[in-house]
């Protein structure tokens, strides 16, 4: 874990820009110069340790019998002489002929390494700010779409027929299990979202430009395809995220791609992405008409209010710039092994962010009003698999965060402070009781403050009815040949979706609030018995 306390005690957190910024920068530069001087001293000592014995042996040999610089012996008594400066017939043939030049070159290399380390430390302590504002390099271009196919329920056909004939009141909560939809594709599904202003309108995106739309609350999905996205047809875009609010719909993809619709998905425009954007788009959030917020895998956060023509930065520097300030001070731990990208980013309703480093050795937090990300150490030697906020879809108040670790472990934090500077994560997070069998857990979502669902590899599904303290296995996905990457709830928690690879889409409707409360009370009674 990151030794945050060492940095706080020794340098006053100046390099993170919280307080005493200039003092922190000076301390980091002094630390860099001290390390460089130490490396130079070690190199000099190493070279001197090999040269000094040879000179001493040469001088000492002259006391018993004279030996000139060429190693020619003038004394009548033959004696072995070792280590002339130029080598001789009586000297050791393995060390003096090539050993000294080799050691000299090694010493020079160490000195150059020390100088480069010093320059890198100085550069790391300099402010590395992100562009405060980005302009679209060109005007958005129109993108054509057309309907490809239609998908219906594949598994649980009897349930689908019952829903088709049942009246709306009986349809609520009649599905006691997750129902699989056939989207007629074997590609990975990455994200799903519904319009908070119209819960019947939603979208699904995935690999190879997969794009599905529903207008009846998710019982029927229509596949659409985009044309002329790239200059050549060989480019296969991966749609990684989608966000919808009212008539505004945003899609991000890889290679870097940004699509925007201002009429609920009827027509689309390809918004040019500035080359100055740090990193690649990782998360997009629609905030209103023409307004959206985008986060990249480098930790940059930008917001637009004019349909993507210009973007204003929310943070002052990227994640690697912030962590370089920490590592330049000599702190060891997870931040020392930052690879320069984030593998997981989540955003809550208040605009706060949680992110996990690519190697899973630490996590970061960002709150509105902060200038930069704050790094936090992991709980144990196990790397972080994923992380998110404890936030109920039915808008009931909740605090804290969840964290899944490699090997199928899960931890919960039901307190505030996990995103504060210098917080002790080991004291804030508690282990959850779950029998995962070592299978990794990828995503967790809270339907209510008490009920949560978790998904992971090999189609595993778990359910908790006590806020994430204890988890029970759900057999709905036991025969699914896929990994479930995402779980989300909509309509204030009355409808849930799970998506994964192999085109797997699971849907479930939940009971009304009264019957839901009775179900939870019955589950608690059964657990206590």
NUROGU-543324 format. One record per residue (C-alpha): residue number from 0; residue in one letter; x, y, z. Coordinates in steps of 0.5 Angstrom, whole numbers, plus 500, padded with zeros to 3 digits. Last residue first. Layout:
N
NUM,a,X,Y,Z
...
REM end
This chain:
529
528,x,433,462,524
527,x,436,469,523
526,x,437,468,516
525,x,430,466,515
524,x,428,472,519
523,x,432,476,515
522,x,429,473,508
521,x,422,474,511
520,x,423,481,512
519,x,426,482,506
518,x,421,479,502
517,x,416,483,506
516,x,419,490,504
515,x,419,488,497
514,x,412,487,498
513,x,410,494,500
512,x,416,497,495
511,x,413,494,489
510,x,416,487,486
509,x,422,487,482
508,x,423,486,475
507,x,429,482,472
506,x,433,483,466
505,x,439,479,463
504,x,443,481,457
503,x,449,476,454
502,x,452,478,448
501,x,458,473,449
500,x,461,478,454
499,x,457,481,459
498,x,451,485,461
497,x,446,485,467
496,x,440,489,468
495,x,435,491,473
494,x,428,494,474
493,x,424,496,480
492,x,430,500,483
491,x,428,507,482
490,x,426,506,475
489,x,433,503,473
488,x,438,498,476
487,x,445,497,474
486,x,450,491,473
485,x,456,490,469
484,x,461,486,467
483,x,458,479,467
482,x,463,474,465
481,x,460,469,460
480,x,458,461,459
479,x,452,462,463
478,x,450,456,466
477,x,450,458,473
476,x,447,465,471
475,x,441,465,475
474,x,444,461,481
473,x,444,466,486
472,x,450,466,491
471,x,449,469,498
470,x,452,475,500
469,x,453,478,508
468,x,455,485,510
467,x,453,488,503
466,x,448,493,506
465,x,444,487,509
464,x,440,484,504
463,x,446,481,499
462,x,445,478,493
461,x,451,474,489
460,x,451,473,481
459,x,457,468,478
458,x,457,468,470
457,x,464,465,470
456,x,467,472,472
455,x,463,477,476
454,x,457,480,478
453,x,454,483,485
452,x,447,485,487
451,x,445,489,493
450,x,439,490,497
449,x,439,494,504
448,x,440,501,502
447,x,436,499,496
446,x,438,497,489
445,x,445,497,490
444,x,450,496,485
443,x,456,491,485
442,x,461,490,479
441,x,467,485,477
440,x,468,480,482
439,x,473,475,481
438,x,472,468,482
437,x,476,465,488
436,x,471,460,490
435,x,466,466,491
434,x,464,465,498
433,x,462,471,501
432,x,462,475,508
431,x,464,482,507
430,x,471,485,510
429,x,471,491,513
428,x,473,498,510
427,x,475,504,514
426,x,480,502,519
425,x,485,499,513
424,x,483,505,509
423,x,487,510,513
422,x,485,517,511
421,x,491,521,509
420,x,487,526,504
419,x,479,524,505
418,x,476,519,500
417,x,475,514,505
416,x,472,519,510
415,x,465,517,511
414,x,463,511,513
413,x,459,505,510
412,x,466,502,507
411,x,465,495,505
410,x,470,489,503
409,x,470,484,498
408,x,474,478,496
407,x,474,474,490
406,x,481,472,489
405,x,483,479,487
404,x,480,485,491
403,x,473,488,490
402,x,472,495,494
401,x,465,498,496
400,x,464,505,498
399,x,461,510,503
398,x,455,513,504
397,x,447,512,503
396,x,441,516,503
395,x,435,513,499
394,x,435,515,492
393,x,432,509,489
392,x,438,507,485
391,x,442,506,492
390,x,449,509,492
389,x,455,505,495
388,x,460,508,491
387,x,465,504,486
386,x,471,500,486
385,x,474,494,482
384,x,479,489,482
383,x,484,492,487
382,x,490,488,488
381,x,491,483,494
380,x,497,485,499
379,x,492,489,503
378,x,488,494,504
377,x,490,499,498
376,x,493,505,499
375,x,489,512,497
374,x,491,517,492
373,x,488,524,492
372,x,486,527,485
371,x,487,534,483
370,x,484,541,484
369,x,478,539,489
368,x,472,543,488
367,x,468,537,486
366,x,471,531,489
365,x,476,526,487
364,x,478,520,489
363,x,484,515,487
362,x,485,507,488
361,x,492,503,490
360,x,495,497,487
359,x,490,495,482
358,x,495,495,476
357,x,491,499,472
356,x,490,504,478
355,x,483,504,480
354,x,478,510,480
353,x,473,514,484
352,x,469,520,482
351,x,465,525,485
350,x,460,529,481
349,x,454,529,486
348,x,450,523,483
347,x,456,519,483
346,x,462,517,478
345,x,466,511,477
344,x,472,510,474
343,x,476,503,473
342,x,482,501,469
341,x,486,508,470
340,x,492,509,466
339,x,500,511,467
338,x,503,505,469
337,x,503,507,477
336,x,509,503,480
335,x,511,508,485
334,x,504,509,487
333,x,503,503,490
332,x,508,503,495
331,x,515,508,496
330,x,515,515,498
329,x,522,518,496
328,x,519,525,495
327,x,519,524,487
326,x,514,518,488
325,x,509,523,491
324,x,510,529,486
323,x,510,523,480
322,x,503,521,483
321,x,500,528,481
320,x,503,528,474
319,x,501,521,473
318,x,494,522,475
317,x,493,528,470
316,x,493,536,472
315,x,489,542,474
314,x,482,538,474
313,x,475,541,472
312,x,478,542,465
311,x,473,546,460
310,x,471,543,454
309,x,469,547,447
308,x,465,545,441
307,x,462,539,445
306,x,455,540,445
305,x,456,547,448
304,x,456,546,455
303,x,462,542,456
302,x,466,539,462
301,x,472,536,462
300,x,476,531,467
299,x,483,528,466
298,x,485,522,470
297,x,489,519,465
296,x,484,514,463
295,x,479,520,461
294,x,473,523,464
293,x,468,526,460
292,x,462,531,463
291,x,456,533,459
290,x,452,539,457
289,x,448,540,450
288,x,441,540,454
287,x,443,536,461
286,x,448,533,465
285,x,450,527,460
284,x,456,523,463
283,x,461,520,459
282,x,467,515,462
281,x,473,513,459
280,x,475,517,454
279,x,483,516,452
278,x,489,520,455
277,x,490,527,456
276,x,486,531,450
275,x,491,535,446
274,x,489,531,440
273,x,482,534,441
272,x,476,529,439
271,x,472,531,434
270,x,464,530,435
269,x,461,525,430
268,x,454,527,430
267,x,447,523,430
266,x,440,523,428
265,x,434,519,431
264,x,438,518,438
263,x,434,522,443
262,x,434,528,438
261,x,440,532,440
260,x,445,526,439
259,x,452,526,440
258,x,458,521,438
257,x,465,521,441
256,x,471,517,439
255,x,478,515,441
254,x,480,508,438
253,x,476,506,442
252,x,469,509,444
251,x,464,514,447
250,x,457,515,446
249,x,453,521,448
248,x,445,522,448
247,x,441,528,449
246,x,434,528,448
245,x,432,527,455
244,x,438,525,459
243,x,442,519,456
242,x,449,516,457
241,x,453,511,454
240,x,460,508,455
239,x,465,503,451
238,x,463,503,444
237,x,469,499,441
236,x,470,502,434
235,x,472,497,428
234,x,476,501,423
233,x,477,497,417
232,x,471,501,413
231,x,476,507,412
230,x,475,514,414
229,x,472,513,420
228,x,464,513,423
227,x,461,513,415
226,x,456,508,418
225,x,453,507,424
224,x,448,500,426
223,x,442,499,429
222,x,439,493,433
221,x,432,494,436
220,x,431,491,443
219,x,424,489,446
218,x,422,488,453
217,x,427,494,455
216,x,422,499,458
215,x,418,500,451
214,x,423,504,447
213,x,429,500,446
212,x,435,501,443
211,x,441,497,441
210,x,448,499,439
209,x,454,494,437
208,x,460,498,434
207,x,465,492,434
206,x,464,492,442
205,x,458,494,446
204,x,453,499,447
203,x,446,498,450
202,x,441,504,450
201,x,434,506,453
200,x,427,509,453
199,x,422,507,457
198,x,424,510,463
197,x,423,517,460
196,x,426,523,464
195,x,432,518,467
194,x,433,516,460
193,x,436,509,461
192,x,443,506,460
191,x,447,500,458
190,x,454,499,458
189,x,460,494,455
188,x,456,488,452
187,x,462,484,449
186,x,460,480,442
185,x,457,474,441
184,x,451,477,437
183,x,443,475,436
182,x,441,480,442
181,x,438,474,445
180,x,435,476,452
179,x,436,472,459
178,x,431,473,464
177,x,433,474,471
176,x,429,470,476
175,x,422,472,480
174,x,419,475,474
173,x,412,477,477
172,x,414,483,480
171,x,410,488,476
170,x,407,484,470
169,x,400,483,475
168,x,399,491,475
167,x,400,492,467
166,x,395,486,465
165,x,398,479,463
164,x,398,477,456
163,x,405,479,454
162,x,408,478,461
161,x,405,470,461
160,x,408,469,454
159,x,415,472,456
158,x,415,468,462
157,x,414,462,458
156,x,419,464,453
155,x,424,463,459
154,x,430,464,455
153,x,430,467,448
152,x,427,473,449
151,x,426,478,443
150,x,431,481,438
149,x,430,485,432
148,x,435,487,426
147,x,439,492,423
146,x,436,499,423
145,x,439,504,420
144,x,444,510,422
143,x,448,515,418
142,x,453,520,422
141,x,453,527,421
140,x,460,531,422
139,x,462,535,428
138,x,466,542,426
137,x,473,541,426
136,x,479,541,431
135,x,474,541,437
134,x,477,546,442
133,x,480,544,449
132,x,480,549,455
131,x,485,549,461
130,x,490,544,458
129,x,492,539,463
128,x,498,542,468
127,x,504,538,469
126,x,507,543,475
125,x,515,541,476
124,x,517,536,481
123,x,517,531,476
122,x,522,535,472
121,x,527,536,478
120,x,526,528,479
119,x,527,527,472
118,x,533,531,472
117,x,536,528,478
116,x,535,521,475
115,x,539,523,469
114,x,545,526,473
113,x,545,519,477
112,x,545,515,471
111,x,550,519,468
110,x,555,518,474
109,x,553,510,474
108,x,555,510,467
107,x,562,513,468
106,x,563,508,474
105,x,561,503,470
104,x,566,505,464
103,x,571,506,470
102,x,570,499,472
101,x,571,496,465
100,x,577,500,464
99,x,580,497,470
98,x,578,490,469
97,x,581,489,462
96,x,589,488,463
95,x,589,489,470
94,x,584,483,472
93,x,585,477,469
92,x,593,476,467
91,x,595,477,475
90,x,602,480,475
89,x,608,477,473
88,x,608,478,466
87,x,606,485,467
86,x,600,490,467
85,x,600,498,467
84,x,598,499,474
83,x,602,493,477
82,x,598,489,481
81,x,601,483,484
80,x,608,481,485
79,x,611,474,486
78,x,618,474,489
77,x,625,472,486
76,x,630,474,491
75,x,636,478,487
74,x,632,484,487
73,x,631,488,480
72,x,624,486,478
71,x,621,488,472
70,x,613,490,473
69,x,613,496,468
68,x,612,501,473
67,x,618,499,477
66,x,619,494,482
65,x,624,494,488
64,x,624,489,493
63,x,621,489,500
62,x,619,496,501
61,x,617,496,493
60,x,612,491,494
59,x,608,495,499
58,x,607,501,493
57,x,605,496,488
56,x,600,492,493
55,x,597,499,495
54,x,596,501,488
53,x,592,495,486
52,x,588,495,493
51,x,586,503,491
50,x,584,501,484
49,x,578,497,486
48,x,575,500,492
47,x,576,507,488
46,x,571,505,483
45,x,566,503,488
44,x,567,509,492
43,x,566,513,486
42,x,560,510,484
41,x,557,510,491
40,x,558,517,492
39,x,555,519,485
38,x,549,515,487
37,x,548,519,494
36,x,549,525,490
35,x,543,524,486
34,x,539,521,492
33,x,540,528,495
32,x,539,532,489
31,x,532,529,488
30,x,530,530,496
29,x,532,537,495
28,x,528,538,489
27,x,522,534,493
26,x,523,539,499
25,x,523,545,495
24,x,516,543,491
23,x,513,541,498
22,x,515,548,501
21,x,512,551,495
20,x,506,548,496
19,x,505,549,503
18,x,498,546,503
17,x,494,541,499
16,x,498,542,493
15,x,499,535,493
14,x,507,536,493
13,x,506,540,499
12,x,503,534,503
11,x,507,536,509
10,x,514,534,507
9,x,516,529,512
8,x,510,527,516
7,x,505,527,510
6,x,509,523,506
5,x,511,518,511
4,x,503,518,513
3,x,501,516,505
2,x,506,510,505
1,x,502,507,499
0,x,500,500,500
REM end
